[in-house]
Structures are given as C-alpha cells and as structure tokens.
C-alpha cells in the first residue's frame, strides 16, 4: 500500500504525529507528577484526555461527513501544533490547570482528525487493500508510540526539563501538516447535504441522529461496534493490572519492561508484514471473530504465567493477534458504511470503545484488589469471547454484499 503516494503521505503523517503524541503524553505525566506529587492529579489528566471522544466524538464525525476530510486534517494539525507549544509555559504547581485546559483542547481537536483520516484512507486505498493498509497503520502507530515514549524519557533525562518534548511534538504536527498538504485526493464536502435531502434537512443534531439510526439498522456495523467494545472491556482491565502482575506477582524489575514492550511491538510488525496481505483473501468479519477468540485465549493464558519469559512470549503472540483485530475493525467501518456516513460511524466506534475502556479500567481498579489480577484476566477473557460469539451471530444476519449508505459518483477528486 505504500506504493500509493497519497496513502504513503497519510501513513507518514500519522507515524510522525503519533511519535509526537507519545512524547507529550509521557512528558505531561512527568510534569504533573513533579509539580504535584499526586496520584489523583495524574488520574485527572487521564480522565480529561478521555472526555472528548465520549462527549463530542459523534458531533465531530458529523462535521467530517459534512466537510472535506483533508481540510479538517490540516486545520487539526495546525491547531494542535499551537496548543502543544503552549505547554512550555507551565513551571509551577499553580499553573498545572493549564495542562488540563490545553490537554482537553488538544484531545477535542484530535476527535476531528481520526475519523477524517479513516474516511480519506477508504477512498485513497482500493477496497481489497484496506486490510493491509489498516494493518500497516496500526503497527506503525504502536512502533511510533513506543519510540516516542523512549525518546521522551531520554529528552527529559538529558535536558532536565519537559519543554523540549513539547517543542518536538509541535514540530511533528507541522511535519504532519506538510505531508497532508501534499495529498492530492479530494473528497467533496457536500456529501451530507445530498444524502440529507432524504431526511428533511442537514442540521448537526439531525445528522447525528441519522448516523446513530443508520448504524443501529445495520447488523454488520452493530456487530463491529459490539466486537470493539468487548475487546476494550477486556484489554482495558489488562492494561491496568499488567504492571501489578509483573512487579507484585512475578517480581520483575521495571528495567525489563522495555523487553516486554519490544516483544509486543515485534509481534505487531510481524503481523503487518506477513499476515495483512494474506488476510485480505478472507472475509473481514471472520478475521475479526477469529482474532478475538485468540485474544481471549491470550488473556486467559496471562492468568497462568509463572515467569517473565512466559510474559515475553505471550506479548509477542498478542502483538500478532492485535494487529489483524484492529485492522479488521477499521476495514469493517470503511466497507460497511457508505461514504456519506463514514465520519459518523468512525466517531461512534471511537466513542463506544473509549467508554468501554474507561469502564474496564474502573472495574480493574475495584476488582483487582478484591479478586486479584489473575482472576480478573479470566473474567476479561470471557467478556472478549462472548463478544466475539455475539458479533458472529450479527455478522451472519448481514447480507454479504450489503453496505449501509451509498457511494456517490465522482466523490473523490484528484488534482
């Protein structure tokens, strides 16, 4: 898929901005911890970043369907470059509120960027190449996040300050802006107005209701969202309890965490390189359900680990599994929703998974102390498996060739 120039530009822009996001995410946490020393302050920052997808995500998706996605991506990159640069002014505990305000603003702008990219990629990449493209995007994002976090640690350690990480992140948004600026594919911005004529208007509220109703009427899209929520309900708790399992149960040194993260990253890269092209020959729904069942097996296996090397092997396997699962979710949205609905469907998926992740993390915080991490892992495995089977039933109710919405003629223009 990298042979497609516009996809290459978008994939490069995503990698660079994800690298910058990882820089800032770790640097912000370090600043909050240094200035406040409060776990509650750190938790509040995580909540602030999770609020926009849950609250304005669907509205952002409606605007993506109304306007030209490439233009939205450019505006989002420009705004975030300025917002991130504003973080450098925070130097004392009485200025920590600035981190929350700017963090909330940046996360809000980001809710417009993601569905725009999903919609634009679905037009740039041929339908039979979407699985490979989404696999590459997901594995690239994971590599960028690991590399960005490592770079943030080095920058903060060497300079003794977090401001270089914020400046570097701002520069990545500028680089992303320039790459997106070079994308030649255009998507006409009157899709909602033409599609909205059937529903008696095109107000944002009406568009949101129309999107929700259309998704509810599509077994394929309902199955996709159910599957994504089941995955996050399981994985969210695992992410919270993984560190206590390693340190408290297995006695692993934090210095070894890089090896563990590296194993998962290698699994993701291997899956993108070796599996993505082959998986395109199988029904996307089958790839998703099979991947979820494998993910459930991995989560259950975590409950029985006896050494750190068991964890390393399992994390490599998890990396191989997660890439097809994430790629198939994105592909199902891109192929299951008509072009005039993809922004809203993508935003609905993001909102639903963000909510599921928050619920799962809250559950982990309560159940981890009462039941223990290993018991929670078994419960999470059951949730993922149940979600996979329920999604399978819904997928079978969807006619094979049916797609929600329609593909307007000449909607994609290339200069």
N, C-alpha and C positions, 0 to 999 in steps of 0.2 A: 503493500500500500504506500510505502514511502516513495514509490515511483510516481505517484500522483502529486504534482507540485503543490497544489493548494492544501492537500492533507498534510504534506510534509511541513508546510509553514505552520499550520494549526497545531500539529503534534509538537513541533519545536517550541512554539509559543507556550503550550501547556506545560511542557517539561521545564522550561525556564521559570515560569511563574510559580509552578509547584515547588521548585527548588527554593525560590524566594519565600514562599509561604512557610516552608519548614524552618527557614532561617528565623523568620519573625515569630513563629509560634513558640519556639523554644526560648528565644531571646526575651519575649514578653513575660513568659513564666519565670524566667530568671530574675527579671527586673521586679516583678510583683513579689517574689519570694525575698529578694534582697531588701526591698523597701518596707515590706510589711511583716515578713516572717509568719504570715497567717495562712493556714490551710484553707480557711473559709474564703479568703481573698482569691486564692488560686481557683477554688471551685466556682466562685462567682464569675471569673473570667471565662471558664469553660461554658457556663450557662449563657453568658452574654453572647458568645460565638454561636451557640446552638439556637438562639431565639429566632433570628431572621428566616431560616428555612422553614420553621414551623409556623411563622406568622404571615410573612409577606411572600413566601415562595410561590404560591399558586398565582398571586397577582402578578408577580414578576413573569411567570410563564405566559400569562395572557398578553402582557406587553411584548414579549418575544414573538408571539404569534401575530401581533398587530404590526410590528415594525420590522425593519431589516436587521437580521441577526448579526451580520458582520459589523454594522454600525454600532449596535449595542455593545459588542465586544470591545470595540475601540474606545467608546466612552467609559466603559467599566475599567479598562486598563489605565486610562488617563486619570480617572478619579482615584483609583487605588494607589497609583504612584504618588499622588499628593498626600493622601491620607496616611500612608505608611511613613512618609517622611516626617509627618507631624509628631510621630512617637519620640523623636530625638529630644524633644523639649522636656521630657519627664526625668527629673533628677531627685525628687524628694517624695516622701510618703503622702504629703498633702496634694501632690499632683497625680496620684495614681488614678483618680477619676478620669483623667484624660485618656488613659489606656483603655478604660471601659467604653468611653464615648467613641473614640476612634476605632476601636475593635468592633463595636456594634455597627458603625457606619461602613467599615470595610466589608464585614460579613454580609451586610444588606446589599451592597453593590455586587458582591460575588454571587448572590442568588439570581442576578440577571445574566451573568456571564455563562454559567454552566448550561442552562437549557438552550442558550443561543448557540453554544458550541455543538451541543448534541444535534440540534436541528440542522446546522450548516454542514456538519460531517455527513449526515444522512443524505444530503444532496450531492456532496462532492464525491463520495465513495460509491461505487456500484453496489447494488444490493447484495450480490454474492461475496463482496469483500468486506462487509460491515463487521463480521465476527473477527476477522484478522485485524481490522483497524481498531476495533474496541479493545481487543486483547493487547495490542501494542500500546494503546493509550493508557490502559490500566497498569501494565507492568512498568511503563515509563514513569507514571506518577509515583509508584511505590519506590522506584530507584531514586527519583528526584527527592522524595521526602526523606529517605534515609541519608542521602548525600547532603541535603540541606541541613538536617539536624546535626550531622557530624561537623559540617562547616561552621555552624553557629557556635558549637562548643569550642572549636579552635579559635574563632574570631574573638569570642568573649574572653577566653583564657589568655590569648596573646595580648589583646589590647586593654583588658581590664574593664571594658565597657561594652554596652549593648548597642550603642548608636551605629557602629559600622555595619551590624547586621540589618538594621532598619534602612540604612542608605543603600546597601546592596539589594535589599528586597525592592525598594523603589526603582532601582536600575533594572531589575528583572521585568517589572511591569512596563517600563519604557521599551525594553527589548521585545517583549510580547506585543506591544502596540505596533511596533515597526513591522514585525512579522505578519500580524493580522492585516496591516495596511496593504501588504503585498498580495493578499488573497484576491484572486480575480473573479471568483464566483460571487454572484449577487443573487439574493433571494428577495423578490418583490415584496414590499411591505403592505400590500392591500389584501392579504390572504383572509384575514378575519372579516373585513368589510364585505368581501364577496361571499364567503361562507356564512357570514352573519345575516345576510339578507333573508336566509331561510328561517331565522329565529326571531325576526322582527326588530333588529337593531344590533348595536355593537358596543354597548357600554361595557366597561371593565367588569362590573358586577355580573352582568348578564353573560359575559364571555366565560367568567369563572364557573358560573352555574352550568353553562353549556358543556364546558370541559369535564366537569365532575359527572354530569349526567351521561355524557358520551362514554366515559371510562366505565361507569357502572353498567352500561349496556353492552360492554364488550368482555366476554369471558376471558379472552386472551389477555387483555390489559389488567383485568381484576386479578387473574392468576399471577401475572408478573409482579404486581404490587404486593399481593399476599406473600409470594415467594421472597421478595426483597425484605419485607418486614420480618418474616420468620428467620431469615439469615441474620439480620441485625439484632433481633431479640436474643439470638444465641450468641453471636460474636461479641456484642456489646458487653455482656457479663464476663465473657472470657477475657476480654481486654483489661477489665478492671481487676480481675482476680489472678491474672497470669503472673504478675510481679510477686504477690504474696506466696503463690505456689512455688516459684523459683527460689525466693530468698528464705521463706519460713519453713517450707516443707523439704526442699532439696538442698538448702544451704549454698546456693550458687552465688558467687561474687558478682556484684554489678559490673565488674570489668569484663565479664564473659558475655554480657548482653549483646555486644557488637557481633559476636559469632552467631548468636541465635537469630538476631535480625538479618544478618547476612545470609543465613541458610534459607530463610523465607524469601528474601529478595532473589536469590539464585533460582528458587523454585518458580517464582513468577516469571523471571526472564526465560527460563527453560520452557515453560508452558507457552509463552508468547512466540518463541522461536520455533518450537517443534509441533505444537498442537493446533494453533489457531487456524492455519490453512486447512488442516485435515478436518477439523470440526465443522468447517463450512459445508461439508457434504452431508451432515446430519441435521435433522430438524432442531432448530434452536431451542424449542421447549424441552426436547429430550436431553440436550446438553445441560440445560439448567437443572432439571429434576435429578439427573444422574449426578451432577456436581454437588447438589445439595445433600443427597444421600451420602456421598463420600465425605462431605464436610461434617455431617452428623457423626459419621464414623470416626473422623479425626478428633472431634470434640469429646466424644466418649473415651477415645484412647488416651486423651490427656489426663483423664481421671486415674489412669493406672500407671503413669510414668514413675520410674524408680530412680532415674539418674538424668543428669543434664544432657547426656548424649541421646537418650530417648527423645528428649525435647527437640534437640537439633534435627534429628531425622524427621520427626513429626512436623516440624515447622517447614522443612523443605517440601514435604508432601503437601502441606497446607498451601504453600505458595503455588504449587502446580494445580491445586484444585480451585483456589480462589479466582485465579485469572479467567478461566472459562466461565465461572459463575457470574462474575461481574460483567464480562463481555457479553454474555448471553442476555443479561438483564437490559443492558443498553441497546442491544440489537433488537430485542422484542419491542421496546418502545419505538424505535426508529421504523420498524416494519409493521407494527400493529396499529400505529396512529397515522392518520392522513397528515399531509404536510401542514395543513392549517391548524392542527391540534398538537403538534409535537412539543411545542414550548410548554403548553399547559400540562401535558402528560408527563414530560420530563420533570417539571416542577412538582407535580403531585407525587411522583416517585421519590424525589428528594425529600419532600416534606414528611411523607409517610415513614421513610427509613430514618430520618432524623428523630422523629417522635419515638419510633421503636427502639432506637439506640439509647435515648435518654431513659426510657422505661427500663430497659435491660440493665443499664448501669445503676439505676436506683435500686432495682431488685438485687443486684450483686452486692451492693453496699449493705443491705439488710440481711440477705440470706447467707452471705459469705461468713459472717460471724456465727450465725445460728446453726448452719448445716455444714460448713466447711467448703472450701473451693472445689474439691473433687466431686462432692455430691451435686453442687451447682452445675458443674460441667456435664454431668449425666443428664440433668434436667434440661439443660440447653440443647444437648444433642437430640433429646426427644422433641423439643419445640421445632428444631430445624427439620427433622424427619417428618413430623406431622405436617408442617408447612409444605414440604415437597410433595407429599401424597395428595394433599388438598389441591395444590396447584395442578397436579397431574389430572385430577378429575375435571377441573375447569378447562384446562387446555383441550381435553377431548370433546368438550361441548362446543368448541370453536371450529367452524368450517375452515379447512386448511387454507383456502385462498382468500378468506375474508380479511379485510383491513378496515379499521374504523376511519371514516372520513373519505376524502378523495384526493387525488393528485392533480392539482390544477395544471393545465398545459402551460409550458413556457414560463414556469415559475422561477426556474434557475437561469440566470443570465451570466454569460462570461464575457468579459471585456476583450 
